[in-house]
Amino acid sequence: MVDFDVMVGAVDWSRSADLARLAERAGCSGLVFTETGQTPWMSMAAAAASAPSLNLSTGVAVAFPVSPMVMASLAWELAGNTGGRFRLGLGSQVRAHVERRYGAEFDPPGPRLRDYVLAVKDSLAAFAGERPLDHRGPYWSLTLLPDMWRPPRHDAGTIKVDVSAVGPWMTRMAGEVADGIHVHPLHSRHYLEQRLVPAVSEGAARVGRPVGDIDLLVPVFIAPGDTAEERAALVDRTRMQLAFYGSTRNYAFQFDDLGWDGTSARLNDRLKAGDLAGMAAEITDEMLDAFAVVAPWDEVADRLVERYSGLASTVTSYLTLEDLTARPDNVGRWAEIARAVRAAATPT
């Protein structure tokens, strides 16, 4: 089965509860909470209390400003209170935010995140009583956990720890130590097959892990509608978001690999000039077809299954809740998509 999750941004607790109930009504399997201007933890608790059937994950929580012990404690508490329906997604963020917004250390981001994941996993194992806490890494050392400070035991099972990864070093690292990878929203099938999966496989092989042990959690821009007018709002949103992500020079290869050389540089120039309309216009219909799913309602599920079956364990719809907020009558249509995708074959 391929899970069909939906993405949630910064919302207050009441809104989080409302969106969780809406996602549950739409037949979704879970919610993925981003971290931008607000931490996800309290909103996730509100969602869990309001829609007890949903899985919850962070996609992703910013790692470096938070002690691995604190991060593991948050994950442990959420997993325990949701009956094991929580998985922890971690990311490094970028240097400017980590150093200048959070006041934390960043370099070197790859090795630092690797050590962080292992520190979190060692903490979780200590909470579960599997082994004493004894993590001695290059960036974090965690060796003290008296019984009176150990979180209460629960039987929620193993808590999966995922990472956000794009480039070859980080994806190889994820193959070595993570339970899953949060794929970047700007991606194509070509990227998944030709870049990401080979790197993950290489990392897994280094430590003797089956590559099938690593889940691919894939966010997708979906713009459904039976007419161009019906799709217009979500298509415009998709163009703008793809343009914003694509303006990052490190992601230029996503365009270059498909023959659209220079797109990232043009997007970056327009961003610096404040030309948002020009940025969106750089994203052609051909690019939309490669990086998003734009289709009539009754074709969306088939498109998703065709593109991601055999690769993704979870597809996360970037814009579903945004659409349902504007057009609540679409809940039944999204439910049909969710049911069809969830019935698809398990990834290989």
C-alpha positions, 0 to 999 in steps of 0.5 A: 500500500502507498500512503497518501498524506497531506502537508500542513504548514504553520497553523494554530491549534484549533485550525490544526484540529480542524484540518486533521478532521478534514484530512480524516474525512478525505480518507488520507492516511496522515499529516506531514507538518512542516517547520517554518516560522512555528514549531510543529509539536503543539499543532501535532498534539492537537491534530492527534487528539482530533483525528486519532486514525491519522499518522503524523510526521514532521516534514521536516523538523530543524535538527541542529538548534535542538539537542538530540536528547530533547528531539528524541524526547519529543518523538517519544512522547508523540509516539506514545500518545498516538499509539505509535502513529508518529515518525520523526523527520529531520533536516539540516535547514540552510546555513543562514537560518541555522547560524543567524536565526537560530544561533546554532552551529551548522558546519559540516551539515552532512556529517553533523546530521549523520551524528544527530540521527545516530544520537537521536536513535541511541536516545530512543533505544535508551528510553526503550531500555534496549541499551544504556545511553552511550552515544559518543559522536564527533558533534554530540556526546550523550552518556547520562540517563538516570532512571528518574529522568528516563521518559515513561515507558510505552509500547508504541514500538520502534520510532522511525527517524527520517531525514531530508536529503537531496544531493548525493552525500546526504542521500548516501548517508540516509541510506546508511543510518535513516529509516526514510528520506523526505524527498524534496518537492522539486523532483522528477521521476528521472531524479528519483530513478537516476540520482536519488535511488542509486545514492541511497542504494550505495549508502545502504550497501556500505552498511549491509542494509537492504535498500528496501528498508529505507522509505521514500516519502515524496511530496507532490504538487497536485493540481486537479480539475476537469477544466483549465479554469478549475485547475487555475488556482492550484496551477498558479500556486504550483508554478510559483512554488516550483519557481521559488524552490528552483531559484536555489542554485544547488537545485539547478541540476533538476532542470539541467538533467531534463534539458532546461539548462540555465533555468535556475540561474534565470529564476535566481535573477528574477528573485533578486529583482523581485519579479515574482510574476516573471519567476512563475512564467519561467515554469513552462507547461512541460516543466509542470508535467515533469515536476507536478501532477496536473490532470482531470480529477479522475486521472490524478490517482492513475498519474500518481500511481504510474509515477510513484508506484515501486518508488514511494512508500508515501506520497504527500499532497502539498496543496490538498488542504489548501484546496479544501479550505477554499473549496470544501465540496471537493472533499469527496473527490480528494477521498477518491484519490486517496483511496485509489493511491492507498490501494496501489502496490507496495514499493519495491 
